[in-house]
Amino acid sequence: MKIDELLLESELPDLDPQVGDYFDIEINEEEMISTYIESVLEDGSIVLAGDDSIVEALDLSILEAKYQGREVPLGKRMQGDVKKFKVYVKNAKGNVVKVNFGDPNMRIKKSNPKRRKSFRARHNCANPGPRWKARYWSCRAW
């Protein structure tokens, strides 16, 4: 399963879903996500286009994939081996990559508003970039 796609099995007996049709997912009475059908499989299930908002809303952030021959969780920050933290994600090409970030010799002091503001300004956290870059995850931690 690709990180940028969300595969949902759907039984639509009266409908004929087509690629490009809009699809709404109702999370609760107040929240709805709109996306579109990316492809229709032979068995009748559909592939929806998805992004981080869909993954977060449906709480599908931890998916598993193979990295160098072993199963790893995708999108879950954990204690690092080279740096302070590491996370496995899929890059733009769809390959699973390990992102190392953080200085292992420093503590995160995000409870201090001045330090937090300075860090976020210094790292341009208003525009953190793609998920497969260390800046994205550092900004998310701060």
C-alpha positions as CSV (number, residue, x, y, z in Angstrom):
1,M,0.0,0.0,0.0
2,K,1.4,3.4,-1.0
3,I,1.6,6.1,1.6
4,D,0.0,8.7,-0.7
5,E,-2.9,6.4,-1.5
6,L,-5.6,4.9,0.7
7,L,-7.1,1.6,-0.3
8,L,-10.6,1.2,0.8
9,E,-12.9,-1.7,-0.1
10,S,-16.3,-0.5,-0.9
11,E,-19.5,-2.3,-1.9
12,L,-21.3,0.0,-4.3
13,P,-24.1,-2.2,-5.8
14,D,-26.1,0.6,-7.4
15,L,-23.2,2.9,-8.3
16,D,-20.6,2.7,-11.1
17,P,-17.5,4.4,-9.6
18,Q,-15.3,6.0,-12.2
19,V,-11.7,7.3,-12.0
20,G,-11.8,11.0,-11.1
21,D,-15.2,10.9,-9.3
22,Y,-15.2,12.8,-6.0
23,F,-15.6,10.8,-2.8
24,D,-16.5,12.2,0.6
25,I,-15.5,10.4,3.9
26,E,-17.6,11.5,6.9
27,I,-15.5,11.3,10.0
28,N,-18.2,12.5,12.4
29,E,-21.2,14.9,12.2
30,E,-18.9,18.0,12.0
31,E,-16.0,16.7,9.9
32,M,-15.8,15.5,6.3
33,I,-12.9,14.8,4.0
34,S,-13.2,15.2,0.3
35,T,-11.0,13.2,-2.1
36,Y,-11.3,11.6,-5.5
37,I,-11.2,8.0,-6.9
38,E,-7.7,7.3,-8.3
39,S,-8.5,3.9,-9.7
40,V,-11.1,1.1,-9.7
41,L,-9.8,-2.4,-9.2
42,E,-11.1,-5.5,-10.9
43,D,-12.8,-6.8,-7.7
44,G,-14.8,-3.5,-7.4
45,S,-12.7,-1.9,-4.6
46,I,-11.6,1.6,-5.2
47,V,-8.3,3.4,-4.6
48,L,-8.7,6.9,-3.2
49,A,-6.1,9.7,-3.5
50,G,-4.9,10.6,0.0
51,D,-2.5,12.8,1.8
52,D,-1.4,13.4,5.4
53,S,-4.8,14.9,6.4
54,I,-6.6,11.7,5.4
55,V,-4.0,9.5,7.1
56,E,-4.2,11.5,10.3
57,A,-8.1,11.8,10.3
58,L,-8.5,8.0,9.9
59,D,-5.6,7.3,12.3
60,L,-3.7,5.3,9.7
61,S,-0.4,6.9,10.4
62,I,1.4,3.7,11.4
63,L,1.6,1.3,8.4
64,E,4.3,-1.2,7.9
65,A,6.7,-1.5,5.0
66,K,10.0,-3.3,4.3
67,Y,13.2,-1.4,4.8
68,Q,16.5,-3.3,4.0
69,G,14.6,-6.6,4.3
70,R,12.8,-6.0,7.6
71,E,9.3,-4.8,8.5
72,V,9.3,-1.2,9.9
73,P,6.5,1.1,11.0
74,L,5.9,4.1,8.7
75,G,5.5,7.6,10.1
76,K,6.2,6.7,13.7
77,R,9.0,8.7,15.4
78,M,11.3,6.5,17.6
79,Q,14.6,6.6,19.4
80,G,17.4,7.0,16.9
81,D,20.6,5.1,16.4
82,V,22.7,7.7,14.5
83,K,20.8,10.9,15.7
84,K,18.4,11.6,18.5
85,F,15.3,10.3,16.6
86,K,14.5,8.4,13.4
87,V,11.4,7.7,11.4
88,Y,10.7,5.6,8.3
89,V,8.7,7.2,5.5
90,K,8.2,6.8,1.8
91,N,9.8,9.4,-0.4
92,A,8.4,10.9,-3.7
93,K,9.5,7.8,-5.7
94,G,7.7,5.5,-3.2
95,N,10.9,4.0,-1.7
96,V,11.0,3.5,2.1
97,V,13.7,5.7,3.6
98,K,15.0,6.3,7.1
99,V,15.1,10.0,8.2
100,N,17.5,10.7,11.1
101,F,17.1,14.1,12.9
102,G,17.9,15.8,16.1
103,D,21.1,16.3,18.1
104,P,21.6,13.4,20.5
105,N,23.5,15.6,23.0
106,M,20.8,18.3,23.3
107,R,17.5,18.3,25.2
108,I,14.3,19.6,23.5
109,K,13.2,22.6,25.5
110,K,10.0,23.4,23.7
111,S,8.2,24.5,26.9
112,N,10.2,27.7,26.8
113,P,8.2,30.1,24.5
114,K,11.2,32.1,23.4
115,R,13.3,29.0,22.5
116,R,10.3,27.5,20.7
117,K,9.7,30.7,18.6
118,S,13.4,31.0,17.8
119,F,13.7,27.4,16.7
120,R,10.5,27.5,14.5
121,A,11.7,30.7,12.9
122,R,15.2,29.4,12.3
123,H,14.0,26.2,10.7
124,N,11.2,27.9,8.7
125,C,8.5,25.6,10.3
126,A,5.7,27.6,8.6
127,N,6.7,25.6,5.5
128,P,8.3,22.4,6.8
129,G,8.7,20.7,3.4
130,P,8.1,17.0,2.5
131,R,7.8,14.2,5.0
132,W,11.0,12.6,3.9
133,K,13.1,15.5,5.1
134,A,14.5,15.9,8.6
135,R,13.2,19.5,8.9
136,Y,9.6,18.3,8.6
137,W,10.0,16.0,11.5
138,S,12.1,18.4,13.6
139,C,9.4,21.1,13.1
140,R,6.7,18.6,14.0
141,A,8.5,17.7,17.3
142,W,8.7,21.5,18.2
